């Protein structure tokens, strides 16, 4: 009985090893998922004249849509005071393609916010995570889904945010109402 059990275990292990080694077959490609990213260092692309050695089984180079705002800049506590006003959406991009912006405005007052669209107004509290390399604006209504935006640019005349929804990178540019 012990010999049969050992034989079966050996046979199963042998089959597992063989199937693990048969990864030469081409696997169907999956979906590309875009997440908010920033590059903290300089990324240099190789010049056209440089030869790039690639093996046959190397992954293909994917070209991603690069925003006009490549990296988020450091946001300070003083910068966050600039949010305390009303902003309206004037430019909107999905995966780099310019689209007509919807009627949307953001109003910040203290640690509260109001997000107004054609569908209605959502209110809640906001926080910012500025100690991380990518400054993140968090809008929490307590009722609806919490929204996370990467702060790309924040100054007296412009608020540019980036997020991802349904694997689509969205960039929203706001101007102050006043």
C-alpha positions as CSV (number, residue, x, y, z in Angstrom):
1,X,0.0,0.0,0.0
2,X,2.8,2.4,0.9
3,X,4.6,1.7,-2.5
4,X,1.4,2.5,-4.4
5,X,1.0,5.8,-2.5
6,X,4.6,6.7,-3.2
7,X,4.2,5.8,-6.8
8,X,1.1,8.0,-7.2
9,X,2.7,11.0,-5.4
10,X,5.8,10.6,-7.6
11,X,3.7,10.5,-10.7
12,X,1.6,13.5,-9.7
13,X,4.8,15.6,-8.9
14,X,6.3,14.5,-12.3
15,X,3.2,15.7,-14.1
16,X,3.2,19.0,-12.3
17,X,6.8,19.6,-13.2
18,X,6.1,18.8,-16.8
19,X,3.1,21.1,-17.0
20,X,5.0,23.9,-15.3
21,X,7.8,23.7,-17.9
22,X,5.4,24.0,-20.8
23,X,5.0,27.8,-20.6
24,X,6.3,28.2,-24.2
25,X,2.7,28.5,-25.5
26,X,1.6,32.0,-26.3
27,X,-0.9,33.3,-23.7
28,X,-3.7,35.6,-24.7
29,X,-3.1,39.2,-23.8
30,X,-4.9,40.8,-20.9
31,X,-6.2,44.3,-20.5
32,X,-3.9,47.2,-19.9
33,X,-4.7,48.9,-16.6
34,X,-3.7,52.5,-16.1
35,X,-3.2,53.8,-12.6
36,X,-2.2,57.3,-11.5
37,X,1.5,57.4,-11.5
38,X,4.3,59.9,-11.2
39,X,7.9,59.6,-12.1
40,X,10.0,60.8,-9.2
41,X,13.2,60.6,-11.3
42,X,14.1,61.5,-14.8
43,X,13.3,58.9,-17.3
44,X,15.5,59.1,-20.4
45,X,14.5,57.3,-23.6
46,X,17.2,55.7,-25.6
47,X,18.3,57.5,-28.8
48,X,17.2,56.2,-32.1
49,X,20.7,55.2,-33.0
50,X,21.2,53.1,-30.0
51,X,20.5,49.4,-30.5
52,X,18.2,47.8,-28.0
53,X,18.8,44.1,-27.5
54,X,15.6,42.1,-27.0
55,X,15.1,38.5,-26.8
56,X,12.2,36.8,-28.6
57,X,10.3,36.3,-25.4
58,X,10.7,39.9,-24.1
59,X,7.6,41.9,-23.5
60,X,6.7,44.4,-26.2
61,X,7.3,48.1,-25.4
62,X,3.9,49.7,-24.7
63,X,3.5,53.4,-25.4
64,X,1.4,55.1,-22.8
65,X,-0.4,58.5,-23.2
66,X,1.7,61.1,-21.5
67,X,0.0,64.1,-20.0
68,X,1.3,67.6,-20.5
69,X,1.8,67.4,-16.7
70,X,4.3,64.6,-16.4
71,X,4.8,64.6,-12.7
72,X,3.0,66.0,-9.7
73,X,4.9,68.6,-7.8
74,X,5.3,68.9,-4.0
75,X,2.3,70.3,-2.4
76,X,2.7,72.1,1.0
77,X,0.2,72.9,3.7
78,X,0.3,76.5,2.5
79,X,-0.7,75.4,-1.0
80,X,-3.8,73.6,0.3
81,X,-5.1,77.0,1.6
82,X,-5.5,77.9,-2.1
83,X,-8.3,75.3,-2.4
84,X,-10.6,77.3,-0.1
85,X,-12.8,78.7,-2.9
86,X,-15.1,77.6,-5.7
87,X,-13.6,76.0,-8.9
88,X,-15.3,75.2,-12.2
89,X,-14.2,72.5,-14.7
90,X,-12.9,74.0,-18.0
91,X,-10.9,71.2,-19.5
92,X,-11.4,67.4,-19.5
93,X,-9.3,64.6,-20.9
94,X,-9.7,60.8,-21.0
95,X,-6.6,58.9,-21.8
96,X,-5.1,62.0,-23.3
97,X,-8.0,62.8,-25.6
98,X,-9.6,66.2,-25.1
99,X,-13.4,66.0,-24.5
100,X,-16.0,68.6,-23.9
101,X,-16.1,69.2,-20.1
102,X,-19.3,68.6,-18.3
103,X,-20.9,71.2,-16.0
104,X,-19.0,70.5,-12.8
105,X,-17.8,72.6,-10.0
106,X,-15.9,72.0,-6.7
107,X,-16.3,74.3,-3.7
108,X,-14.0,74.0,-0.7
109,X,-14.7,75.6,2.6
110,X,-12.5,74.6,5.6
111,X,-12.4,70.8,5.6
112,X,-15.7,70.5,3.7
113,X,-16.4,70.3,0.0
114,X,-19.4,70.4,-2.4
115,X,-19.2,68.7,-5.8
116,X,-21.9,70.0,-8.1
117,X,-22.8,68.4,-11.4
118,X,-26.0,68.2,-13.6
119,X,-27.1,65.2,-11.5
120,X,-26.9,67.2,-8.2
121,X,-24.6,68.1,-5.4
122,X,-22.5,65.8,-3.2
123,X,-21.1,67.2,0.0
124,X,-18.6,65.8,2.5
125,X,-15.2,66.3,4.0
126,X,-11.9,66.4,2.2
127,X,-8.3,65.6,3.2
128,X,-5.0,65.7,1.3
129,X,-2.1,63.3,1.6
130,X,0.8,65.6,0.8
131,X,3.5,63.6,2.6
132,X,3.6,61.0,-0.1
133,X,5.5,61.5,-3.4
134,X,2.2,61.9,-5.2
135,X,-0.1,64.4,-3.5
136,X,-3.6,62.9,-3.2
137,X,-6.8,64.8,-2.7
138,X,-9.4,62.6,-0.9
139,X,-13.1,63.5,-1.2
140,X,-15.2,61.5,1.3
141,X,-19.0,62.1,1.2
142,X,-19.7,59.3,3.8
143,X,-22.5,58.1,1.5
144,X,-21.2,57.7,-2.1
145,X,-17.9,56.3,-3.2
146,X,-14.8,58.0,-1.8
147,X,-13.0,59.9,-4.7
148,X,-9.2,60.0,-5.0
149,X,-7.4,62.6,-7.2
150,X,-3.7,63.1,-7.8
151,X,-3.0,66.8,-7.5
152,X,-1.0,67.7,-10.6
153,X,-1.1,71.5,-10.3
154,X,-2.4,73.8,-7.6
155,X,-1.9,77.6,-7.7
156,X,-4.0,80.7,-7.5
157,X,-5.4,80.3,-11.1
158,X,-5.4,76.6,-11.7
159,X,-6.3,73.2,-10.1
160,X,-5.4,70.2,-12.2
161,X,-6.4,66.8,-10.9
162,X,-5.9,63.2,-12.3
163,X,-7.8,60.0,-11.4
164,X,-8.6,56.6,-12.9
165,X,-12.1,55.3,-13.4
166,X,-12.9,52.0,-15.1
167,X,-9.3,51.8,-16.2
168,X,-9.5,55.2,-18.0
169,X,-7.1,57.9,-16.9
170,X,-9.0,61.2,-16.4
171,X,-7.5,64.6,-16.1
172,X,-9.7,67.5,-15.0
173,X,-8.6,71.2,-15.1
174,X,-10.4,73.7,-12.9
175,X,-10.3,77.5,-12.7
176,X,-11.4,79.6,-9.8
177,X,-15.0,81.0,-10.1
178,X,-14.0,84.4,-8.7
